[in-house]
Amino acid sequence: MAEPVQLKVVKVPQDHYSFTNCAVISSQNPTLKSAKYITINGKFPLKVILDENRGVGLSDIALNGKQRDWIDCNLGSFLSVKPCVVDQYIASMSVELDFYNGRQPRKAPPNIDTERLLEAFQDEFARGASTNSFANNQLLTIQFKQIEKCPLMEGKVMNIEFIKSEGRPQPSSGINYGRLAANSIITFEKKDGSTLQLTGRRKGKSAQVAIISPDFDFKTMGIGGLDKEFSDIFRRAFASRVFPAELVEALGMKHVRGILLYGPPGTGKTLMARQIGKMLHAREPKIIHGPEILDKYVGQSEANIRLLFAEAEAEEKKSGINSALHIIIFDEIDAICRQRGSLSGSTGVHDTVVNQLLAKIDGVEQLNNILLIGMTNRKDMIDEALLRPGRLEVQMEIGLPDAKGRFEILNIHTAKIRDSEKLGKDVDLEELSEVTRNFSGAEIEGLVRSAISTAMNRMISAKDRVEVDHNEADNLKVTRADFQFALEHDIKPAFGISEKELDFYVRNGIIHWSPRIQGILSRGKLAVQQTQESAHNYLISLLIKGAPGSGKTALAVQMAKDSAFPFVKVISPENMIGYHESAKCQMIKKVFEDAYKSPISCIVIDDIESLLDYVSIGPRFSNLVLQALLVLLRKQPPARHRLLILGTTSLSNETLASFGIENAFSSSVTAHSVTEGSEVIEIIKQINLFEKSDLSYLEKELEGKKLRIGIKKLIALSDAACQSKDAVADFVSLLKSEADLKLDLEIQDHY
């Protein structure tokens, strides 16, 4: 590698050299006479022209005025000059133009067509094997004779993106200069305040490069299970931005300006929005938390909205269709964009904020260089005007991850403990992905944290003081037992199953005292299968009727448990004691909304008559709750969601018909009371409260007898009788008393 030489700066010997923007060196210079490119002071690259006419001395370097301004040197200064190789190419760059030294010619120059300017620029600077080299902030002197009346201009090179090869793009070498290639993309813009007029499609600030990296990977960005959602977002919001701006303009295409991500908390909406902002070739995203916009001073909230769009508006006016993309991310957008007029007694600040936002997104002066991304878990609260096409046009539900998505999320959050070999060999991530049904991404992350903390806790000893056994800590492993402990004690899905609640309803198990019980359970199993597999019906409902105490609730909950659906919820009157009608409706509606967030769900509506506040005297009931139930019972779940509804009631057939409840269910089944002595014997055998020697006495007393009693009452009587010395006799006595002192009572069962 040749050593640098010291050369004195002189003027260019002829005017035409000025417009080449090359360094002129004597062809007799022994060190540089074979150089094609040089660097000055180690950082300013220039192409070399060798002077054959001896207008430049052996120890001189001729530079034009703009080159001297760029290098920050004067005539007579000495510069360190060294040959270099430029093997890196320019993928794209922009050139900021103005009249030379800002001096406009006396005669108004014609508008400069940027298409012709591009041809002339490539003709001048990309000719032959030795094309010009450029670096960011390089200053140029420009006048192209092939453009009629072309004024003397100066240019500044900006926004260069480099590639290693002229062909397929490869990562650059990290050098901050390169030379033009045949397919380099060049755009022009005028300097702020300049009166120079540019026209044509090559007018703009940023080159048309790929808006999104083709090799992006959600897993490396900490996002799992959202590949499909992102594909849909890309198709709707980003695909049009990949095409050249001039083609988009020719098609009359308007880019999507708004995306709404909605869904349950913890499913990755905010994370996804932030990573979208990072992975796009765009201006640095502005991230706004909804309430930050609001201000106590009148008009300031609206001014805050205008300020968010100010940069995008300025660049749109300056660069037009080639303006860079400006991303504004609104977290908790429902905080400022609620339905107008919905806040009674307010000052109207929310309404004016919504109005201002609507005007900026899709007002009289529409911006085509913005992308607004809003996130919320309360889509129902957002003003409808924001949700129409042209505003938050793409609305994507970010739901709970499926098994594949949960496996990806678990892989992400266990990556470090796997890499450090701290994950036990007995931990099966596929098994964990199956048992974490209806876990959100945040809950899975919490599960991993809980398992790690459980493993760490084993390393802590608390005797005289709390301390860590460092020898043991080095051998720490997060095992399957740690994850099991976290699942059982620490982390429960917000939209999952409360096992304790369900177990409470079936704590005594299901007693198969009659073939009718198995028939009811089989009917429930059929409803579950239909919910899972039906190609036509995504809403299946089954009503279980019967007298009080006949075990309807236990049967319905057992069906729900046996379904193994990821979401099971019981709507029970005991959870709504003291609630007024509207509050009851809201609670019932919320359970249904939560169920819609799971791919497949089951809701048990227990004791419908109590939910309706039904009293037979009158009769009296809540029509508001009744109408809400009827609407929700018939409402189809969203696309790709399935719902099974199991209801229980003791209302008579006539009342059910008058209320319209039975017709709202897909089908119904009856849970009968205990009516035969033999059925009582079977129940007593299964609950195993009496000695076997006592069963013969019971069989003798109850043989051929008829009665009517609920199984819950029957179990309560047998349990009460067991507290006495003569349990069997007391049981028969209590049973006779409960059956109106006549075991052969004629039954007229309306159920």
SEFI-717937 format. One line per field, with one value per residue (C-alpha): x, y, z. Coordinates in nm, 2 decimals. Example, Ala and Ser with C-alpha at 12.3 -4.5 7.8 and 13.67 -1.06 7.14 Angstrom:
BEGIN
c1: 1.23, 1.37
c2: -0.45, -0.11
c3: 0.78, 0.71
// end
This chain:
BEGIN
c1: 0.00, 0.15, 0.23, 0.03, 0.19, 0.15, 0.00, -0.08, -0.43, -0.46, -0.74, -0.86, -0.67, -0.98, -1.35, -1.48, -1.28, -1.50, -1.81, -1.65, -1.62, -1.30, -0.96, -0.71, -0.35, -0.05, 0.00, 0.37, 0.31, 0.51, 0.29, -0.05, -0.03, -0.19, -0.45, -0.82, -0.95, -0.79, -0.88, -0.79, -0.69, -0.81, -1.18, -1.27, -1.29, -1.26, -1.22, -0.89, -0.84, -0.48, -0.38, -0.18, -0.13, 0.09, -0.16, -0.11, 0.23, 0.38, 0.32, -0.03, -0.39, -0.66, -1.00, -1.31, -1.46, -1.73, -1.47, -1.26, -1.57, -1.64, -1.28, -1.25, -0.93, -0.80, -0.59, -0.23, -0.32, -0.14, -0.34, -0.25, -0.34, -0.34, -0.46, -0.75, -0.97, -1.35, -1.51, -1.84, -2.14, -2.42, -2.77, -2.95, -2.88, -3.05, -2.89, -3.01, -2.99, -2.97, -2.84, -2.46, -2.39, -2.77, -2.75, -3.05, -2.98, -3.13, -3.35, -3.59, -3.46, -3.70, -3.83, -3.57, -3.71, -3.56, -3.59, -3.36, -3.15, -3.10, -3.00, -2.74, -2.62, -2.56, -2.41, -2.16, -2.07, -2.14, -1.95, -1.70, -1.53, -1.42, -1.73, -1.74, -1.73, -1.96, -1.99, -2.26, -2.25, -2.02, -2.06, -2.09, -2.07, -2.33, -2.41, -2.52, -2.49, -2.73, -3.01, -3.11, -3.06, -2.94, -2.83, -2.51, -2.61, -2.45, -2.55, -2.51, -2.51, -2.74, -2.90, -2.66, -2.73, -2.44, -2.42, -2.12, -2.20, -2.37, -2.59, -2.78, -2.77, -2.52, -2.42, -2.18, -1.83, -1.88, -1.68, -1.87, -1.82, -1.89, -1.93, -2.23, -2.36, -2.57, -2.88, -2.81, -3.13, -3.09, -3.35, -3.33, -3.47, -3.44, -3.27, -3.49, -3.57, -3.44, -3.64, -3.51, -3.80, -3.79, -4.05, -4.09, -4.09, -3.73, -3.82, -3.81, -3.61, -3.57, -3.49, -3.74, -3.58, -3.74, -3.96, -3.92, -3.62, -3.68, -3.51, -3.68, -3.76, -4.02, -3.84, -3.53, -3.75, -3.92, -4.25, -4.40, -4.73, -4.83, -4.70, -5.04, -5.15, -4.84, -4.88, -5.23, -5.10, -4.82, -5.07, -5.30, -5.07, -4.72, -4.75, -4.84, -4.54, -4.29, -4.37, -4.20, -4.37, -4.43, -4.62, -4.83, -4.91, -4.99, -5.24, -5.40, -5.32, -5.35, -5.16, -5.33, -5.28, -5.40, -5.39, -5.58, -5.45, -5.71, -5.75, -5.71, -5.44, -5.09, -5.13, -4.85, -5.02, -4.78, -4.48, -4.59, -4.64, -4.30, -4.12, -4.31, -4.18, -3.82, -3.82, -3.95, -3.72, -3.90, -3.85, -3.81, -4.15, -4.33, -4.47, -4.76, -4.94, -5.30, -5.34, -5.02, -5.21, -5.46, -5.37, -5.55, -5.52, -5.79, -5.68, -5.35, -5.47, -5.56, -5.22, -5.05, -5.22, -5.12, -4.76, -4.74, -4.82, -4.61, -4.29, -4.49, -4.68, -4.36, -4.19, -4.50, -4.50, -4.13, -4.09, -4.43, -4.48, -4.12, -4.16, -4.03, -4.29, -4.37, -4.51, -4.71, -4.79, -5.08, -5.09, -5.43, -5.59, -5.93, -5.82, -5.85, -6.07, -6.39, -6.73, -6.80, -7.08, -7.04, -6.88, -7.17, -7.08, -6.73, -6.58, -6.58, -6.20, -6.22, -6.46, -6.23, -5.93, -6.11, -6.21, -5.85, -5.72, -5.98, -5.89, -5.52, -5.56, -5.82, -5.90, -5.90, -5.52, -5.46, -5.12, -5.00, -4.67, -4.81, -4.89, -5.09, -5.09, -5.34, -5.37, -5.66, -5.84, -6.16, -6.24, -6.61, -6.52, -6.35, -6.54, -6.68, -6.56, -6.20, -6.27, -6.39, -6.17, -5.92, -5.85, -5.78, -5.87, -5.68, -5.83, -5.64, -5.75, -5.44, -5.60, -5.47, -5.20, -5.27, -5.05, -4.80, -4.78, -4.74, -4.46, -4.28, -4.33, -4.20, -3.90, -3.83, -3.86, -3.66, -3.38, -3.13, -3.17, -3.14, -2.82, -2.67, -2.77, -2.99, -3.31, -3.37, -3.38, -3.72, -3.88, -4.08, -4.18, -4.44, -4.61, -4.61, -4.76, -5.05, -5.12, -5.10, -5.43, -5.57, -5.25, -5.15, -4.79, -4.75, -4.88, -4.64, -4.36, -4.48, -4.49, -4.13, -4.03, -4.22, -4.05, -3.71, -3.78, -3.90, -3.58, -3.38, -3.57, -3.43, -3.08, -3.17, -3.12, -3.27, -3.11, -2.96, -2.97, -3.09, -2.80, -2.73, -2.53, -2.31, -2.18, -2.53, -2.63, -2.38, -2.57, -2.91, -3.16, -3.51, -3.71, -4.05, -4.15, -4.08, -4.31, -4.58, -4.55, -4.59, -4.89, -5.06, -4.99, -4.87, -4.99, -5.35, -5.48, -5.72, -5.93, -5.91, -6.06, -6.10, -6.06, -6.14, -6.47, -6.57, -6.46, -6.68, -6.99, -6.91, -6.74, -6.96, -6.91, -7.18, -7.38, -7.51, -7.83, -8.03, -7.96, -8.12, -7.80, -7.58, -7.83, -7.80, -7.42, -7.42, -7.64, -7.38, -7.10, -7.28, -7.32, -6.94, -6.86, -7.09, -6.93, -6.59, -6.66, -6.97, -6.90, -7.22, -7.30, -7.04, -7.29, -7.44, -7.66, -7.82, -8.08, -8.10, -8.45, -8.56, -8.70, -8.50, -8.22, -8.23, -7.85, -7.88, -7.59, -7.35, -7.44, -7.38, -7.05, -6.94, -7.02, -6.81, -6.52, -6.53, -6.52, -6.16, -6.23, -5.96, -6.22, -6.50, -6.70, -7.00, -7.26, -7.42, -7.67, -7.46, -7.20, -7.45, -7.62, -7.72, -7.65, -7.91, -8.04, -7.79, -7.50, -7.62, -7.64, -7.29, -7.15, -7.32, -7.21, -6.85, -6.84, -6.96, -6.70, -6.43, -6.55, -6.52, -6.15, -6.08, -6.10, -6.35, -6.53, -6.80, -7.04, -7.26, -7.56, -7.68, -8.02, -8.17, -8.48, -8.27, -8.08, -8.41, -8.53, -8.83, -9.10, -9.41, -9.63, -9.73, -9.53, -9.24, -8.91, -8.64, -8.73, -8.40, -8.19, -8.43, -8.38, -8.00, -7.99, -8.21, -7.98, -7.66, -7.80, -7.87, -7.56, -7.31, -6.95, -6.69, -6.52, -6.29, -6.45, -6.69, -6.91, -7.10, -7.37, -7.51, -7.81, -8.00, -8.35, -8.63, -8.90, -9.19, -9.23, -9.51, -9.31, -9.00, -9.22, -9.37, -9.03, -8.89, -8.59, -8.63, -8.66, -8.33, -8.14, -8.05, -8.20, -8.30, -8.29, -8.47, -8.30, -8.55, -8.60, -8.56, -8.89, -8.82, -8.72, -8.47, -8.31, -8.27, -8.09, -7.85, -7.77, -7.70, -7.48, -7.27, -7.23, -7.13, -7.27, -7.43, -7.30, -7.38, -7.57, -7.81, -7.89, -8.12, -8.34, -8.35, -8.44, -8.72, -8.86, -8.83, -8.91, -9.17, -9.22, -9.26, -9.16, -9.04, -8.72, -8.42, -8.09, -7.93, -8.21, -8.17, -7.79, -7.85, -8.10, -7.87, -7.59, -7.81, -7.93, -7.57, -7.52, -7.75, -7.71, -7.99, -7.89, -8.09, -8.41, -8.37, -8.30, -8.62, -8.81, -8.67, -8.74, -9.10, -9.15, -8.99, -9.22, -9.54, -9.55, -9.66, -9.39, -9.65, -9.74, -9.87, -9.62, -9.73, -9.39, -9.40, -9.04
c2: 0.00, 0.34, 0.59, 0.92, 1.22, 1.59, 1.80, 2.17, 2.28, 2.48, 2.60, 2.37, 2.46, 2.46, 2.53, 2.20, 2.02, 2.18, 2.00, 1.66, 1.69, 1.49, 1.57, 1.68, 1.56, 1.57, 1.27, 1.29, 1.24, 0.92, 0.81, 0.88, 0.86, 0.51, 0.58, 0.58, 0.69, 0.88, 0.97, 1.31, 1.33, 0.97, 1.04, 1.24, 1.01, 1.14, 1.01, 1.11, 1.29, 1.30, 1.63, 1.58, 1.95, 2.03, 2.27, 2.11, 2.07, 1.75, 1.84, 2.00, 1.89, 2.09, 2.11, 2.32, 2.56, 2.32, 2.05, 2.29, 2.38, 2.01, 1.93, 2.26, 2.37, 2.68, 2.75, 2.68, 2.43, 2.10, 1.78, 1.42, 1.22, 0.85, 0.60, 0.38, 0.11, 0.17, -0.17, -0.08, 0.04, 0.29, 0.13, 0.47, 0.83, 1.17, 1.50, 1.83, 2.11, 2.49, 2.76, 2.80, 2.99, 3.06, 3.31, 3.29, 3.39, 3.72, 3.54, 3.30, 2.95, 2.68, 2.41, 2.14, 1.80, 1.55, 1.26, 1.45, 1.55, 1.19, 1.09, 1.37, 1.29, 0.92, 1.02, 1.24, 1.05, 0.68, 0.65, 0.38, 0.14, 0.43, 0.59, 0.88, 0.80, 0.97, 1.01, 1.16, 1.54, 1.56, 1.90, 1.91, 2.17, 2.09, 2.22, 1.98, 2.12, 1.85, 2.02, 2.34, 2.66, 2.44, 2.69, 2.66, 2.46, 2.31, 1.98, 1.80, 1.42, 1.27, 0.95, 0.71, 0.34, 0.10, -0.25, -0.47, -0.59, -0.44, -0.75, -0.90, -0.67, -0.78, -0.62, -0.33, -0.34, -0.06, 0.20, 0.52, 0.59, 0.40, 0.45, 0.46, 0.14, 0.11, 0.05, 0.30, 0.48, 0.86, 1.12, 1.50, 1.76, 2.13, 2.29, 2.45, 2.81, 2.76, 2.90, 2.63, 2.45, 2.07, 1.86, 1.49, 1.16, 1.18, 1.47, 1.35, 1.31, 0.93, 0.66, 0.38, 0.10, -0.20, -0.08, -0.40, -0.63, -0.95, -1.17, -1.04, -1.30, -1.24, -1.48, -1.27, -0.97, -1.15, -1.21, -1.55, -1.70, -1.39, -1.49, -1.50, -1.17, -1.00, -1.15, -1.00, -0.66, -0.67, -0.75, -0.47, -0.20, -0.24, -0.42, -0.10, 0.08, -0.18, -0.06, 0.25, 0.57, 0.67, 0.35, 0.40, 0.75, 0.63, 0.38, 0.65, 0.43, 0.57, 0.39, 0.25, 0.52, 0.34, 0.00, -0.09, -0.38, -0.51, -0.81, -0.93, -0.78, -0.94, -1.09, -0.88, -0.58, -0.32, -0.54, -0.60, -0.23, -0.14, -0.40, -0.30, 0.05, -0.08, -0.32, -0.07, 0.17, 0.48, 0.77, 0.69, 0.60, 0.83, 0.63, 0.79, 0.66, 0.77, 0.99, 1.18, 1.38, 1.53, 1.86, 2.08, 2.39, 2.47, 2.38, 2.23, 1.87, 1.95, 2.13, 1.81, 1.61, 1.87, 1.86, 1.48, 1.52, 1.84, 1.67, 1.44, 1.74, 1.94, 1.64, 1.57, 1.93, 1.91, 1.56, 1.46, 1.09, 1.01, 1.12, 0.88, 0.70, 0.85, 0.61, 0.72, 0.45, 0.51, 0.28, 0.26, 0.47, 0.42, 0.67, 0.96, 0.83, 0.73, 0.77, 1.14, 1.25, 0.94, 1.13, 1.31, 1.62, 1.64, 1.95, 1.80, 1.77, 1.41, 1.51, 1.78, 1.55, 1.29, 1.56, 1.69, 1.33, 1.26, 1.58, 1.49, 1.13, 1.19, 1.56, 1.81, 1.79, 1.41, 1.28, 0.98, 0.94, 0.85, 0.52, 0.54, 0.22, 0.21, -0.05, -0.12, -0.40, -0.20, -0.17, -0.11, 0.22, 0.38, 0.63, 0.46, 0.74, 0.63, 0.28, 0.35, 0.29, 0.57, 0.60, 0.30, 0.09, -0.23, -0.38, -0.69, -0.89, -1.01, -1.31, -1.57, -1.79, -2.14, -2.44, -2.36, -2.00, -2.09, -2.32, -2.04, -1.80, -2.06, -2.10, -1.73, -1.69, -2.01, -1.93, -1.79, -2.07, -2.32, -2.15, -2.15, -2.51, -2.43, -2.59, -2.94, -3.23, -3.33, -3.00, -3.06, -2.73, -2.91, -3.05, -2.71, -2.56, -2.80, -2.74, -2.36, -2.34, -1.98, -1.84, -1.50, -1.43, -1.22, -1.50, -1.75, -1.51, -1.49, -1.87, -1.89, -1.63, -1.81, -2.14, -1.98, -1.81, -2.15, -2.31, -2.02, -2.05, -2.40, -2.26, -2.02, -2.13, -1.94, -2.03, -1.75, -1.54, -1.56, -1.67, -1.85, -2.16, -2.06, -2.41, -2.54, -2.23, -2.32, -2.64, -2.48, -2.64, -2.52, -2.85, -2.98, -2.97, -2.60, -2.53, -2.76, -2.56, -2.23, -2.36, -2.49, -2.20, -1.88, -1.82, -1.87, -1.76, -1.46, -1.62, -1.99, -2.23, -2.19, -2.55, -2.47, -2.31, -2.60, -2.86, -2.69, -2.76, -3.13, -3.19, -3.50, -3.64, -3.76, -4.05, -4.28, -4.39, -4.43, -4.49, -4.15, -3.99, -4.15, -4.04, -3.68, -3.69, -3.86, -3.57, -3.33, -3.52, -3.49, -3.12, -3.09, -3.29, -3.08, -2.76, -2.89, -3.04, -2.88, -2.72, -2.51, -2.43, -2.25, -2.18, -2.48, -2.45, -2.71, -2.64, -2.88, -2.86, -3.03, -2.99, -2.81, -3.03, -3.28, -3.22, -3.00, -2.78, -3.07, -3.23, -2.91, -2.84, -3.20, -3.17, -2.85, -3.01, -3.32, -3.09, -2.99, -2.66, -2.39, -2.14, -2.25, -2.00, -2.04, -1.75, -1.80, -1.58, -1.62, -1.40, -1.12, -1.08, -0.72, -0.62, -0.41, -0.51, -0.31, -0.44, -0.80, -0.74, -0.60, -0.89, -1.15, -0.96, -0.95, -1.33, -1.37, -1.12, -1.30, -1.63, -1.49, -1.42, -1.80, -2.01, -2.25, -2.19, -2.31, -2.10, -2.25, -2.03, -2.17, -2.12, -1.90, -1.82, -1.66, -1.46, -1.32, -1.25, -1.46, -1.50, -1.71, -1.48, -1.21, -1.33, -1.09, -1.10, -0.87, -0.82, -0.63, -0.94, -1.17, -0.97, -0.96, -1.33, -1.40, -1.18, -1.34, -1.69, -1.63, -1.42, -1.60, -1.59, -1.41, -1.58, -1.88, -1.90, -2.16, -2.15, -2.40, -2.27, -2.50, -2.37, -2.50, -2.40, -2.52, -2.32, -2.51, -2.58, -2.33, -2.05, -2.13, -2.11, -1.78, -1.63, -1.76, -1.92, -2.28, -2.17, -1.97, -2.30, -2.54, -2.83, -2.93, -3.24, -3.32, -3.41, -3.61, -3.64, -3.97, -4.15, -4.52, -4.70, -4.90, -4.57, -4.47, -4.80, -4.74, -4.40, -4.52, -4.79, -4.54, -4.28, -4.56, -4.41, -4.72, -5.06, -5.34, -5.52, -5.22, -5.23, -5.53, -5.34, -5.04, -5.27, -5.42, -5.08, -4.92, -5.21, -5.11, -4.77, -4.45, -4.10, -3.77, -3.62, -3.44, -3.62, -3.32, -3.35, -3.73, -3.71, -3.44, -3.66, -3.96, -3.75, -3.62, -3.97, -4.09, -3.86, -4.07, -4.42, -4.58, -4.43, -4.65, -4.62, -4.24, -4.22, -4.41, -4.19, -3.87, -3.99, -4.07, -3.73, -3.56, -3.76, -3.63, -3.94, -4.15, -4.35, -4.46, -4.10, -4.08, -3.88, -3.62, -3.50, -3.20, -3.23
c3: 0.00, -0.11, 0.16, 0.16, -0.02, 0.07, -0.22, -0.24, -0.32, -0.65, -0.87, -1.15, -1.47, -1.69, -1.62, -1.75, -1.48, -1.22, -1.34, -1.32, -0.94, -0.96, -0.82, -1.09, -1.05, -1.28, -1.50, -1.41, -1.04, -0.97, -0.67, -0.81, -1.18, -1.19, -0.92, -1.01, -0.67, -0.38, -0.02, 0.11, 0.48, 0.52, 0.48, 0.17, -0.14, -0.50, -0.84, -1.01, -1.35, -1.47, -1.63, -1.95, -2.04, -1.74, -1.60, -1.26, -1.10, -0.98, -0.61, -0.67, -0.65, -0.82, -0.66, -0.74, -0.49, -0.36, -0.31, -0.10, 0.11, 0.17, 0.27, 0.46, 0.30, 0.12, -0.19, -0.09, 0.19, 0.20, 0.20, 0.28, -0.04, -0.07, -0.35, -0.26, -0.40, -0.41, -0.44, -0.27, -0.47, -0.40, -0.38, -0.35, -0.27, -0.29, -0.40, -0.25, -0.52, -0.52, -0.74, -0.71, -0.39, -0.38, -0.66, -0.89, -1.26, -1.37, -1.62, -1.46, -1.55, -1.67, -1.44, -1.42, -1.52, -1.27, -1.53, -1.77, -1.48, -1.38, -1.73, -1.74, -1.39, -1.48, -1.81, -1.64, -1.32, -1.41, -1.74, -1.80, -1.56, -1.34, -1.21, -0.96, -0.59, -0.34, 0.03, 0.25, 0.27, -0.03, -0.21, -0.60, -0.87, -1.14, -1.49, -1.77, -2.12, -2.25, -2.05, -2.23, -2.02, -1.72, -1.45, -1.26, -0.95, -0.64, -0.49, -0.16, -0.15, 0.12, 0.25, 0.08, 0.12, 0.02, -0.12, -0.17, -0.52, -0.83, -0.86, -0.57, -0.26, 0.00, 0.33, 0.28, 0.41, 0.66, 0.45, 0.43, 0.06, -0.27, -0.64, -0.87, -1.02, -1.33, -1.12, -0.85, -0.75, -0.74, -0.64, -0.63, -0.40, -0.37, -0.07, 0.20, 0.10, -0.26, -0.55, -0.78, -0.94, -0.99, -1.16, -1.26, -1.08, -0.95, -0.73, -0.37, -0.06, -0.01, -0.26, -0.31, -0.11, 0.04, 0.32, 0.52, 0.56, 0.36, 0.62, 0.93, 1.20, 1.47, 1.70, 1.71, 1.80, 2.09, 1.92, 1.88, 1.75, 1.54, 1.20, 1.04, 1.19, 1.06, 0.71, 0.70, 0.82, 0.56, 0.28, 0.38, 0.51, 0.36, 0.03, -0.16, -0.01, -0.16, -0.52, -0.67, -0.57, -0.93, -1.00, -0.69, -0.81, -1.16, -1.01, -0.80, -0.50, -0.15, 0.12, 0.43, 0.69, 1.00, 1.18, 1.49, 1.70, 1.95, 2.17, 2.53, 2.75, 2.73, 2.38, 2.23, 2.07, 2.21, 2.15, 1.79, 1.72, 1.86, 1.65, 1.33, 1.39, 1.43, 1.13, 0.87, 0.68, 0.82, 1.04, 1.41, 1.54, 1.78, 2.06, 2.25, 2.56, 2.51, 2.82, 2.75, 2.48, 2.72, 2.88, 3.14, 2.92, 2.67, 2.31, 2.42, 2.37, 2.01, 1.96, 2.08, 1.81, 1.54, 1.67, 1.61, 1.24, 1.18, 1.06, 0.82, 0.68, 0.62, 0.44, 0.24, 0.10, 0.03, -0.11, -0.23, -0.31, -0.22, 0.14, 0.40, 0.61, 0.95, 1.21, 1.51, 1.77, 2.01, 2.31, 2.48, 2.21, 2.37, 2.64, 2.40, 2.11, 2.29, 2.13, 2.10, 2.33, 2.55, 2.85, 3.00, 3.21, 3.05, 2.90, 2.56, 2.54, 2.43, 2.15, 2.01, 2.03, 1.82, 1.57, 1.54, 1.49, 1.22, 1.04, 1.04, 0.93, 0.66, 0.64, 0.36, 0.32, 0.33, 0.42, 0.23, 0.43, 0.77, 0.94, 1.26, 1.48, 1.76, 2.03, 2.26, 2.45, 2.44, 2.07, 2.15, 2.32, 2.01, 1.80, 1.49, 1.26, 1.33, 1.22, 0.87, 0.56, 0.51, 0.89, 1.11, 0.81, 0.90, 1.22, 1.34, 1.64, 1.83, 2.01, 2.25, 2.09, 1.98, 2.07, 1.80, 1.90, 2.27, 2.18, 1.99, 2.29, 2.53, 2.30, 2.31, 2.69, 2.77, 2.52, 2.77, 3.02, 2.74, 2.61, 2.96, 3.01, 3.31, 3.17, 3.30, 3.06, 3.18, 3.06, 2.75, 2.59, 2.36, 2.67, 2.83, 2.52, 2.55, 2.92, 2.89, 2.70, 2.68, 2.83, 2.68, 2.58, 2.89, 3.11, 2.95, 3.02, 3.38, 3.40, 3.29, 3.55, 3.82, 3.74, 3.75, 4.08, 4.22, 4.11, 4.26, 4.59, 4.63, 4.65, 4.94, 5.30, 5.58, 5.91, 6.11, 5.80, 5.44, 5.22, 4.89, 4.86, 4.57, 4.51, 4.47, 4.27, 4.00, 3.94, 3.94, 3.69, 3.61, 3.61, 3.51, 3.87, 3.89, 3.59, 3.75, 4.08, 3.89, 3.70, 4.02, 4.25, 4.07, 3.72, 3.61, 3.27, 3.28, 3.00, 3.11, 3.35, 3.72, 3.83, 4.19, 4.09, 3.87, 4.13, 4.38, 4.17, 4.13, 4.47, 4.53, 4.18, 3.95, 4.08, 3.81, 3.99, 3.67, 3.30, 3.25, 3.40, 3.14, 2.87, 2.98, 2.99, 2.65, 2.52, 2.66, 2.50, 2.16, 2.21, 2.28, 1.97, 1.76, 1.88, 1.79, 1.45, 1.30, 0.96, 0.97, 1.34, 1.55, 1.84, 2.01, 2.32, 2.55, 2.82, 3.11, 3.28, 3.60, 3.94, 4.21, 4.35, 4.06, 3.99, 3.69, 3.78, 3.86, 3.53, 3.33, 3.50, 3.45, 3.08, 3.07, 3.24, 3.02, 2.71, 2.79, 2.63, 2.71, 2.84, 3.07, 3.28, 3.50, 3.52, 3.86, 4.05, 4.37, 4.21, 4.14, 4.48, 4.52, 4.16, 3.98, 3.64, 3.43, 3.63, 3.58, 3.21, 3.19, 3.39, 3.17, 2.85, 2.97, 3.02, 2.66, 2.53, 2.72, 2.57, 2.22, 2.28, 2.30, 1.98, 2.15, 2.48, 2.71, 2.92, 3.19, 3.27, 3.60, 3.76, 3.49, 3.70, 3.97, 3.72, 3.60, 3.96, 3.88, 4.14, 4.07, 4.27, 4.03, 3.84, 3.85, 3.66, 3.51, 3.15, 3.09, 3.20, 3.00, 2.68, 2.73, 2.77, 2.47, 2.25, 2.38, 2.34, 1.97, 1.89, 1.67, 1.79, 1.57, 1.28, 1.37, 1.72, 1.86, 2.16, 2.37, 2.61, 2.88, 3.07, 3.38, 3.49, 3.72, 3.53, 3.40, 3.03, 3.00, 3.16, 2.95, 2.64, 2.74, 2.81, 2.48, 2.65, 2.54, 2.17, 2.22, 2.29, 2.02, 2.22, 2.57, 2.80, 3.13, 3.46, 3.66, 4.03, 4.22, 4.19, 4.26, 4.58, 4.37, 4.26, 4.63, 4.70, 4.41, 4.53, 4.89, 4.75, 4.55, 4.83, 5.06, 5.38, 5.53, 5.62, 5.37, 5.65, 5.65, 5.28, 5.32, 5.56, 5.32, 5.03, 5.23, 5.34, 4.99, 4.76, 4.50, 4.66, 4.46, 4.57, 4.43, 4.58, 4.44, 4.46, 4.65, 4.92, 4.93, 4.99, 5.26, 5.44, 5.43, 5.57, 5.85, 5.94, 5.97, 6.26, 6.48, 6.63, 6.43, 6.10, 5.86, 6.05, 6.08, 5.71, 5.63, 5.87, 5.72, 5.37, 5.45, 5.61, 5.31, 5.08, 5.25, 5.48, 5.18, 4.99, 4.74, 4.64, 4.28, 4.09, 3.83, 3.71, 3.48, 3.40
// end
